Amino acid sequence: MANKTHSIVSFCLEIVAIFTTANSVVCGICDISERELMNVFAGSTVRVSLNTSYITKEMDIIRWRFKKQDSEFNNLIVEYHFDGKHPPVELEKLKRRAEFSVTDYSLTVSGVVCDDKGTYIVETRNRNDGSIGTIKKSVLDVTVPGTRQTIQAIPGRTVHLSLNGGYIPCSMNTFRWQFSKQGSENYSMVVEYNGELKPVIELQALKGRAIFFKTDYSLVINEIRRIDSGNYKLEARYSTDGRTEGITLISLTVEDMEIPQDSCVSLVITAVSLSLVLGAVATIAMLFTCFWNQNLLQKCSAWTKVLYLFQSLFILYERYIFSIRN
């Protein structure tokens, strides 16, 4: 009975050993294909990590590759030899923005743009027979966040309405700037651009004053007017499914600059008014004194000129304050 039990235990241990060895070989040369889905905002920094437990002694090379969406080809980003050779990032569009770590074999991409959208593949080579195995696939999706902005402008100036940080939306081919008055939900088309036809300003109130830039999809309004106040919305349509998404909403207010009515400004205005009154009273008193005393006539004439000059300066200052406030 004891011998039979010992045989069963030995058989089980052999089975466990066989599966353990097989698993080690599979991890060393065959596909593991761990998948990861990552959604990041344009302009951010993303680190695509790797489970280092997948790296075994049978491997001599690790490669990062990039496969663009709807493409059958993948491009080499970096190839690292475990014997110490460390080549630079090879994929042209990732140069100066991608960094490979020789410690954990991760890939960090900074300043993510729409063209970075796709699948990042990690593959290794077996040093014994040269077989290639894939150990991870990371699918990166890039999103442009919708933003809200508030802009205040002075009549006659130029206003630049732009996207968030200048990021170009991914997989979008049609862009529309629309306008609505404050408090209204009815939007009118300002300009539409589909990448082919020349953009034309459609809103009558902005014709001859607004310019659409095809490079960053921004809208510039020259000689801004009070009637231009309202909400400006930029929408973009996906080329894949025709879905429309709001990119940015800008609330524009056009009004004259006002002097803040705080205590300091009120005190200055009060002082100016009081000085004008005192200057007028002093001038009249001096003229009466000089009229009754002929000996002071020459000195009075000089003082009168000084007082008139002082009074004129305050009058000009008061007019300046009045013009700004109104």
Buried (B, 14 or more C-beta within 10 A) or exposed (E): EEEEEEEEEEEEEEEEEEEEEEEEEEBBBBEBEBEEEEEBBBBEEBEBBBEEEBBBEBBBBBBBBBBBEEEEEBBEBBBBEBEEEEEEBBBEBBEEBBBBEEEEBBBBBBEBBBEBBBBBBBBBBBBEEEEEBBBBBBBBBBBBEBBEBEBEBEBEEEBEBBBBEEBBBBBBBBBBBBBBEEEEEEBBEBBBBEEEEEBEBBBEBBEEBBBBEEEEBBBBBEEBBEEBBBBBBBBBBBBEEEEEEEBBBBBBEBEEEEEEEEEEEEEEBEEBEEBBEEBEEBBEEBEEEBEEEEEBEEEBEEBBEEBEEBBEEBEEBBEEBEEEEE
